[in-house]
Amino acid sequence: ECLKGDAQAVEKLSEVVQQNPQIEASSYLPLIAAIIVAIFLMTPTSKLPTTLHELFTTLVLMCILHHLQARTEYKAIRSLTSFDDLPGDVQLSFDHLCRLAFDGLKKKKLSFSVDELGE
């Protein structure tokens, strides 16, 4: 349904997934399958990441790009291929968020409050 009955796209996606054993092995999980299709549809080359780490990195970059393009000052950004591509102010905020997550994991804490975002 995600590919709107496009038999050629289904065939291409199937080929690409079969070429990536790690991705193929995880594609039976509905959430992973949905992520794979979303990345496939948004990638002009129809090339998928080859590892789960790359898959989730691509997903996060796609989400950040979508968020940035909704803001006037970032409309010119057309793609993000790395976290290093983030604009300076966004990079600082993202680094802070990553630090909160990392420190939380070290303390076995899975969430943080809005108050901690401003620190």
Buried (B, 14 or more C-beta within 10 A) or exposed (E): EBBEEEEEBBEBBEEBBEEBEBBBEBBEEEEBBEBBBBBBEBBEEBEBBEEBEBBEBBBEBBEBBEEBEEEEEBEEBEEBEEBEBBBEEBEEEBEBEEEBBEEBEEEEEEEBEEEEEEE
